[in-house]
Amino acid sequence: MFIRAAWQRARAATDGGNLAPDIRDELALLQYTRLGSIVPILYFSIALVAVVAGAASGGGFDIMYHLLLPGGFIVLGCCRCLVWYRRRGVPVAIDKVRRYLKSTTWIALGMGLVGGLWTVDAYFDTPETRRVLAPVFIFMITFAGAVCLTSMPRVAMGVVIVALTPMLTIMVQSPDIGVQAMGVCFVIVSALTLMLIVNSFNEIVSGLLLRHELKMLSETDPLTGLANRRAFRAQFASAPAAPEGARRVTLVMIDLDGFKQANDAFGHAAGDAILVQAGERLRNLCQDASCVARLGGDEFALLIETASDSDALKRAVQTVLSLPYQYRNQQIVITASVGTAHGPNDSAGLEALMRDADSELYRAKQWASIRRQVGAGTGASASASVNAGAKSGGGSARAIRSAPAARRGI
């Protein structure tokens, strides 16, 4: 049980498995970007060390030591550098990123294993006066490779283990006390390197979490948990543009009628409770919406990228937002006015959509106010309001809106 728990903690600390899916995707993209910038240098270093190590290995010329192995590392390094060079600046889907990282993992482990076995063979085949050169070469290039692979700690740890374990096992069992001491030193430095890799990876993850938290704070309404105005605009801008003649986005603007009166009558805590409940109702009602936002005050907005019936949607929103709001032992009743607009999701479309939806919203608020006046018996003033509203043409609601009369009982 203890071993399993320790393994789970070690795995979570080295692969980000306990992170949210979107943060894991961001981590994979970061690993991919870092590899793209460091891989050419790393392969060049490996090829150079392979040539130097080959020249220093063996008692005389050996086609394996001096030609095949160094040449193989050089060819592999050149091919991999070319592959990574072609990927530079090319957008890559997250599934391909994971596939590339997986292939890099297996290649790195394979190169580490070949290098480790080559070192063991060279250790016994090299004259005794130069025997320790092979372990030094493999340790230096393994250390450099592990540092370069810090963003992928499991790969870095795997390379260290497969490349150094065979040689270090032989060194610590050597009858030569000097070789034993060198082997022990290599083991200590390797352990410290692995600890450094894990700590560096944890710092990378902490940075990603902090950046994600700051992004959430900057794009989330702190009261309702909905998207704010900034996130709403960003979501509209990031929506894929629909081709000519295809479906277009629907923008829904919502105002709570009577909210100010309820807030004044019951206090700000009641107003906050109403806003939170309204946000929850909109989120549950419009689960297919690409964005549900609180733009400020009692203003909400929906962005829908699928085809929808505007009239049915408005009725549904008005119905769900007109249900009583619970605050302590009281029920508060307010209503909602809704305006919709349809249009393309291009760079200039948002302002036009918001203007059109806002105009429709204002007209809806006018008619709601008129209906309340008619219900109160002020028919003459209602007729005047109708005429004035018809002449006004529905200008900006934010500029000329007057507060509607409070509902009875609020």
C-alpha positions, -999 to 999 in steps of 0.1 A, spaced: 0 0 0 28 24 9 48 16 -22 17 21 -44 10 55 -28 46 65 -32 45 55 -68 13 75 -74 28 106 -58 60 102 -79 40 97 -111 19 128 -104 50 148 -97 66 139 -130 39 138 -156 13 163 -145 -14 136 -144 -32 154 -115 -37 186 -136 -69 197 -152 -72 186 -189 -68 221 -203 -36 227 -182 -23 193 -193 -28 204 -229 -9 236 -221 19 217 -205 22 194 -236 24 225 -258 51 240 -236 71 207 -237 68 206 -275 79 242 -278 109 237 -256 120 206 -273 118 223 -307 142 250 -295 167 227 -278 166 194 -298 190 206 -326 216 217 -301 212 185 -281 216 162 -312 246 182 -324 262 177 -290 255 140 -289 270 135 -323 301 155 -314 306 136 -282 300 103 -301 328 112 -325 352 122 -297 343 91 -276 348 69 -306 382 83 -312 392 77 -276 377 42 -274 393 8 -282 429 -2 -285 431 3 -323 408 10 -352 374 -6 -348 347 -2 -374 320 -3 -348 336 22 -324 351 46 -349 327 45 -378 293 28 -373 283 41 -339 295 77 -343 281 78 -379 248 64 -367 244 91 -340 253 117 -366 228 105 -392 200 101 -366 208 136 -352 207 152 -386 174 134 -395 157 144 -362 170 180 -365 155 182 -400 122 168 -387 120 194 -359 131 222 -382 102 215 -406 78 217 -376 90 251 -365 62 278 -367 36 252 -379 4 250 -358 0 215 -345 -31 199 -330 -28 187 -294 -31 150 -304 -2 154 -328 18 171 -301 13 142 -278 23 118 -306 55 138 -313 64 138 -276 58 101 -273 81 94 -303 107 116 -288 105 97 -256 112 63 -273 140 78 -294 156 93 -263 154 61 -244 168 41 -273 197 64 -277 204 63 -240 204 25 -240 227 22 -270 250 48 -255 250 29 -221 258 -4 -237 285 11 -259 301 26 -229 302 -8 -211 318 -24 -241 343 4 -246 352 3 -209 365 -33 -212 380 -29 -247 399 3 -240 435 2 -226 435 6 -188 451 40 -189 422 54 -208 394 32 -195 377 58 -174 372 81 -204 342 61 -216 322 66 -183 331 103 -183 319 108 -218 286 90 -213 280 108 -180 286 143 -195 263 138 -224 237 121 -203 238 150 -178 234 175 -206 206 156 -221 187 153 -188 190 191 -182 177 197 -217 147 174 -210 138 191 -178 103 198 -190 98 161 -195 110 147 -162 100 111 -168 119 110 -201 150 127 -185 149 102 -156 145 73 -180 175 84 -200 197 88 -169 187 53 -157 191 34 -190 223 52 -200 242 52 -167 230 22 -147 250 -5 -166 282 15 -164 278 27 -128 270 -9 -117 303 -20 -131 323 9 -116 310 6 -80 320 -31 -82 354 -25 -96 385 -38 -77 401 -4 -83 393 19 -54 397 50 -77 371 36 -101 348 28 -72 351 63 -59 343 78 -93 313 55 -96 300 66 -62 304 102 -72 286 96 -104 257 80 -85 255 109 -61 255 135 -89 229 115 -109 206 114 -79 210 152 -74 204 157 -111 171 137 -109 160 158 -78 168 190 -97 148 178 -127 117 170 -106 120 204 -88 124 223 -121 93 205 -135 73 214 -104 83 250 -109 71 248 -145 38 233 -134 34 260 -107 40 287 -133 13 272 -155 -11 270 -127 -5 306 -117 -9 318 -152 -41 298 -156 -54 313 -123 -46 348 -134 -63 342 -167 -94 329 -150 -94 359 -126 -91 383 -156 -119 366 -176 -144 356 -149 -170 375 -131 -161 370 -94 -197 371 -82 -215 347 -106 -185 327 -120 -197 335 -155 -175 350 -182 -170 387 -180 -171 413 -208 -134 407 -218 -139 369 -220 -171 374 -240 -153 394 -266 -124 370 -267 -148 340 -272 -166 358 -300 -132 366 -317 -120 330 -313 -152 314 -328 -144 299 -362 -157 321 -390 -187 306 -408 -185 304 -446 -207 326 -467 -243 314 -465 -236 291 -436 -251 295 -401 -243 326 -382 -240 334 -345 -268 345 -323 -262 372 -297 -287 375 -268 -287 405 -245 -305 403 -212 -315 428 -186 -332 421 -152 -362 444 -149 -369 455 -113 -334 445 -101 -325 480 -88 -358 483 -69 -352 448 -53 -316 457 -45 -328 490 -28 -356 473 -10 -338 442 3 -302 452 3 -271 445 -17 -268 410 -3 -302 402 -18 -291 418 -51 -260 396 -52 -281 365 -45 -304 374 -74 -275 378 -98 -259 345 -87 -292 327 -92 -298 343 -125 -264 333 -137 -270 297 -126 -304 296 -144 -289 309 -176 -260 285 -175 -284 255 -170 -308 268 -196 -283 275 -223 -258 246 -220 -252 247 -258 -241 283 -257 -205 289 -264 -204 317 -238 -227 328 -209 -215 362 -196 -223 389 -171 -214 421 -188 -219 442 -157 -246 452 -132 -278 433 -141 -267 428 -178 -261 393 -191 -253 380 -226 -253 347 -244 -233 338 -275 -248 308 -294 -231 294 -325 -258 268 -333 -290 275 -351 -317 285 -327 -353 299 -327 -350 334 -314 -386 338 -302 -385 305 -284 -352 313 -269 -364 347 -257 -395 332 -241 -374 305 -224 -350 331 -210 -378 354 -198 -397 325 -182 -367 311 -163 -355 345 -151 -391 355 -140 -393 327 -115 -391 338 -78 -356 343 -64 -350 329 -30 -333 351 -4 -333 339 31 -370 334 39 -383 357 12 -391 353 -24 -383 381 -47 -400 384 -81 -385 403 -110 -387 400 -147 -363 401 -176 -361 418 -210 -344 401 -239 -330 413 -272 -314 391 -299 -294 397 -330 -280 374 -357 -250 381 -378 -215 369 -390 -188 363 -364 -162 385 -382 -140 411 -366 -165 439 -371 -196 418 -363 -197 420 -325 -203 458 -322 -231 456 -348 -247 426 -331 -245 442 -297 -260 474 -311 -289 455 -328 -296 433 -297 -294 463 -274 -320 481 -296 -344 452 -294 -338 449 -257 -347 486 -252 -379 482 -272 -387 451 -250 -382 472 -219 -404 500 -232 -432 476 -239 -429 460 -205 -430 494 -189 -461 503 -210 -479 471 -200 -473 479 -164 -487 514 -169 -517 500 -187 -523 476 -159 -521 505 -134 -548 524 -153 -526 551 -169 -538 545 -204 -532 581 -216 -496 581 -206 -492 546 -221 -504 558 -255 -479 587 -253 -452 563 -244 -461 541 -274 -459 570 -298 -427 582 -283 -412 547 -285 -422 544 -321 -406 577 -330 -374 570 -312 -367 539 -333 -351 520 -303 -318 538 -297 -291 526 -274 -306 511 -243 -277 520 -222 -278 557 -232 -315 565 -227 -330 538 -206 -352 549 -176 -356 527 -146 -388 507 -149 -414 509 -122 -410 485 -94 -431 454 -93 -456 452 -65 -444 432 -35 -407 442 -41 
